[in-house]
Amino acid sequence: MGETLVESRQRQARGPPGSKAPAPGQTAPIIQHSFLTDVSDVQEMEKGLLSLLNDFHSGKLQAFGNECSIDQMEQVREMQEKLARLHFDLYGEVDEMPEDQRKTACDTNMDKLLLNLEELSSSMYPLQFFQVQKLNLADSQEAPRAAST
């Protein structure tokens, strides 16, 4: 039979065979990772995380550069949510219609959805455009390096 997790931990605490076991009433020292016990490591991590948080709140951290703000991305998210709600609302309306009216309603609803999707796509274009420009710039900088090696 395999040993339980508790038995395994107790065996690890006792150490290798032949080592001294703790005296009765004493517990074996618990082995911990240094990052849990070394205060300077914890303070260093805390300082780094606080610095990252400050950079985030001050606007220094931007995944898409200065051209794309959080407001623009939130606007796109709101448009996505609006499109999703519209889709479910329109589907619910069609589901309750008589069979002979469904085809016309589905066509009309598709037009509405495509129009909203086109607006969403247009609002996302600046975000995509600047990201593609950055990728192209990075690729063009990598090409001379690869050629020189």
N, C-alpha and C positions, 0 to 999 in steps of 0.2 A: 504494500500500500504506500502511496505517496504521502509525504509529510504535509501538514497544513502550513499555512502562511505563518501562523504564530510559532509553530515548531521550527520553521526555517529561520525566522528572525531570532529565536532563542539560540539556535545553533550558531548563527553568524555572530551573535553577541558573545558566545563562549569562546569563539576563535577556533583556530585549527586544532586538530586532535593533538593531545600532548601538552597543550598550553594550560596554564593554571586557570581553574574556574574561580569565579568570585566567591568569597567567603559567604557562608549562610547569612542572610539578612542584607547582603550588599547586592546591588544590581550592577550588571556589566555596563561600562560606559557606552552610550549610544553614539554610533558613528554618524556624523552629519556632514553635509557638504560644506565646504569652506565659505561659499557665498551666503550660507545661512548663519554662520558664526563669525565671519570677519566683518566687523562694523564698517571698515573703510570701503569694502566692496559695495555694501548696501548704500552707504552715503554717496558713493560715486554713481551708482545706478539711479538713485533718487535725483541727484543733481542733473544727470543727463536727461531724465524724463521730464523734470521741471523745465529745463531749457527747451526741450522739444515742444512742450505745452505752451510755453511763452511764445516761441516762434510761430506756432499754429495760430494762437490768438492775435498776434500782431500782424498776421497776413504774410509772413515771410515764406511760409510753406504753401506752394501752389503747384498742384500736379500738372496743370495745363498752362502755366506761365501767367504773366500779367494780363494777357489779352482776355482771359476767361475768369470771371469772378464767380464767387459762390452764388451770388444773386442770379447770374445767368443760368447756372446749373440747377438752381432751385426752380427757376421758371420752366426749364425743360422738364424737370420731374413733375411739376404741377400739370403741365400739358399732357404728359404721359398718363398721369392719373385720370385726367379729364377724358382722354381718349378711351381709356379702359372702362370708365363708368358709362360713357356713351355707348360703347359696344354692348355692355350687359343690359343697359336700359332698352336699347333698340331690339336686342334679341328677345327680351321679355315681352315687348309689345307684339312682335311678329308671332311669337309662340301662342299668343292668345287670339290671333286673327283666324277667320275662316280660311280654309284651304285655297279658295279661289283668289284671295287678296294677298296671299303670302309672297308670291313671285314679284309683284309690283312693289310691295313694301320692302322686300329684301334688296331689290335693285336700288330703291331710293336710299335705304339705309347704307348700302355699300358706297354710294356716292358721298353721303355725309361722312362716313368713316374715312374714305380716301382723301376727302378735302381736309379733314382734321389731321390726318397722317402727313399730308403734304405740308401743312403749317408747322407741324412738329419737326419734320425733316428740315425745313427752311430755318427754323430757329436753332437747330443743332449744327447747321453748316459752319458757322464761325468756330464752334468748338472743334469740329473735325478738321477744318482747314488749318488752324494753327497747330494742331497736333501732327498733321501730315507734314507741314512745313518743317517742324522740329525733327521728325523722323528722317526726312530727306536731307536735312542739314547734317544730322548725325551720320547718315550713310555716306554723304560726300566727304566728310572728314575722315571716315574709316577707310575709304578707298585709297587715298595716298599712303596711309600708314601700311596697308596690306601690300601695296606695290613696292614700297621701299624695303620690305623685309625679305 
